[in-house]
Amino acid sequence: MKVSTPDTRCALIAVDVQNGFAPGGNLAVPNGDEVVPVINRLAPAFRNIVITQDWHPAGHVSFASSHAGKQPFDTIEVAYGPQVLWPDHCIQGSEDAALHADLDLPTAQLVIRKGYRREIDSYSAFEEADHRTGTGLTGYLRERDIDTVYIVGLATDYCVAWTAMDARKFGFAAVVIEDATRGIDIQGSMTLAWSRMQACGVERITSNRIGGV
């Protein structure tokens, strides 16, 4: 069953569809490149499109290489709480940080770069991991009278989930298009992420329910 075609009060948020999270990237999400054709097919149904881009400086706090004796996927405590450590990825200006070459979103109006503050990680499109530092997306959407966001991209259990939950936190309806996302799934993180999203009122659909596609 199709939902109604997205109108001017809806936006598609394409989260971190970058080389770093595709096969061969420094933090590859399994089958991450499979989201690209689905997102490209969805895009013409949306009049408003936002892209996010992980954009870390070298030596970022989230990199395992920044902490002596630590390995990727270890967890440490930082000023804002637990921090999963990652391989060095999506470093500013690198090919790893570039948007996937096959991503075709020519009508996107806004690109939000996140995670560029050395001492704060950033998963959500709305605010950084300290839950205090905003990206400006909330104000942008409100200024545009957008009240519903459809979220796609990488990775389901981190940046997609945090974006969806923060959308609800800031008063937007949030829909995750499941087949346009892929997850990392570390120690049950996918199951936990879907459970948390559901508890926040995030809707979970597949792309065949989008009218106009």
Secondary structure, DSSP 4 states (H G I P E B T S, - for coil): -PPPPP-TTEEEEEE--BGGGSTTSTTPPTTGGGHHHHHHHHGGG-S-EEEEEE-BPTT-TTBGGGSTT--TT-EEEETTEEEE-B-S--BTTSGGGSBPTT---TT--EEEEE--STT----SSSB-TTSS-B-SHHHHHHHTT--EEEEEEE-IIIIIHHHHHHHHHTT-EEEEEEEEEE----TTHHHHHHHHHHHHT-EEE-GGGSTT-
